[in-house]
Amino acid sequence: MNPALTQFGNRMSQLTGVRAIMKDIKQTLQANKGQQFINLSPGNPVILPEVEQLWRKYTEELLSGSDYGSVVCRYGDSQGYESLIDAVADDFNRRYGLSLTHQNILITPGSQSIYFYAANAFGGYAKNGQLKQIVLPLSPDYTGYGGVTLIPEALISYKPQLDIDASAHRFKYRPDFSQLEINETTGCVLFSRPCNPTGNVMTEDEVLKIANLAAPYDVPVLIDSAYGPPFPALNFTEMSPVFGQNIVHCMSLSKAGLPGERIGVAIGDEKIIQVLESFQTNMCIHSSRYGQAIATKAIASGALAELSTKVIRPYYQQKFVIVESILDESMPQDLPWFLHRGEGAIFAWLWLENLPITDWELYQVLKKVGVIVVPGSSFFPGLREEWAHKNQCIRISLTATDAEIAEGMRRLAKVVAEIYQKSAVAI
Ligand SMILES: Cc1ncc(COP(=O)(O)O)c(C=O)c1O
């Protein structure tokens, strides 16, 4: 059977960005069953015992409670399980001094779906035929944004400025406001903070500047806080969520230990939330109510926010310290390697300036020494212009054990040194 696909069918049946590489990684692991790989590719969070126990406890409460039937055996509101909306509103109003009502909150099946709704509700061809762009103000960013629009030409991202500390071998991306265009052709703006893959946290000033550029055009700015506070609080630097009239604060419970239940939360202006809710009703009615019910208990009790700062954040922060210290120890001082400042998320991002081979080739060479990373070029969705930097980076996951990360970094340093050396000899 070979059914004919529409343009949308064609687009949506492609694997985009990192998903295509994940397939290659799976095949590599399957084809080399006897070989021990140090796998530094996963984006899947580690199952931390305290976090698993929290979800187990609230599941038990749900199972023995009187509302089990009404949660699991009935459809609910598209906007989300009422008690969860209450819990989120109370928590945010108390924590951040807001005055959110039910109309400001939407619960979705994972946060990825928020971006799909927004990208297609606000980006793409308008009634008058004008192309409304989905603007990613700082590239690289989350690879999943590459797949959320049905209209690929609507997605546009901007090269960043690089803040380089050469002697420390560190760098940080910053939005390049001299290039960034947000105007009447913009449908929505989207970025992750903290950022997957780089761990960058845009400053509050940068965020406000972007939101202010978008405000005169009534353009929604979606801030993907999948790693942000209050949960999972995977920020290693001080940061607070930024709210505003045209800002949609988007959260995920995935990195707080619940990726299997698919819970995302969008908080924003009532009109924007209504549009996203209708999109959701048409697409899938609502998110899993079982997941929403246990999330309610974890948020309302304060336990999730507490575990986030006491358990989840230190776990990954300490892994980043290992990456940093082993690279500092084993990478040659005279090579132009730069680790992105580790400000959050569950990844480290390494830039190898003037790398003599591509990131994809480096990925293949590393596989040969038993180390799997993710080539960085998958993380520039929407960036059409040529830029050598796109092929000079890799993403290193912080989900492996301490020993694996340390050994992986040592092997990486050796391979990288050899690659630069060979090319120097060849010159
Ligand atoms: C930055 C970012 N946004 C969104 C998502 C999607 O998360 P969810 O499981 O909530 O759909 C991920 C998943 O890795 C992510 O890294």
The ligand as an SDF file (V2000), in Angstrom:
LIG
                    3D

 16 16  0  0  0  0  0  0  0  0999 V2000
   13.3470   23.0150   24.7070 C   0  0  0  0  0  0  0  0  0  0  0  0
   12.3050   21.9540   24.6330 C   0  0  0  0  0  0  0  0  0  0  0  0
   11.0390   22.3020   24.3970 N   0  0  0  0  0  0  0  0  0  0  0  0
   10.0610   21.3970   24.3160 C   0  0  0  0  0  0  0  0  0  0  0  0
   10.3150   20.0450   24.4590 C   0  0  0  0  0  0  0  0  0  0  0  0
    9.1800   19.0820   24.3450 C   0  0  0  0  0  0  0  0  0  0  0  0
    8.7690   18.7060   25.6060 O   0  0  0  0  0  0  0  0  0  0  0  0
    7.3880   18.0160   25.9490 P   0  0  0  0  0  0  0  0  0  0  0  0
    7.7340   16.6510   26.4370 O   0  0  0  0  0  0  0  0  0  0  0  0
    6.7710   18.8680   27.0040 O   0  0  0  0  0  0  0  0  0  0  0  0
    6.5470   17.9780   24.7020 O   0  0  0  0  0  0  0  0  0  0  0  0
   11.6160   19.6210   24.7020 C   0  0  0  0  0  0  0  0  0  0  0  0
   11.9240   18.1950   24.8280 C   0  0  0  0  0  0  0  0  0  0  0  0
   13.0210   17.7560   24.9280 O   0  0  0  0  0  0  0  0  0  0  0  0
   12.6390   20.5960   24.7850 C   0  0  0  0  0  0  0  0  0  0  0  0
   13.9150   20.2550   25.0140 O   0  0  0  0  0  0  0  0  0  0  0  0
  1  2  1  0
  2  3  1  0
  2 15  2  0
  3  4  2  0
  4  5  1  0
  5  6  1  0
  5 12  2  0
  6  7  1  0
  7  8  1  0
  8  9  2  0
  8 10  1  0
  8 11  1  0
 12 13  1  0
 12 15  1  0
 13 14  2  0
 15 16  1  0
M  END
$$$$
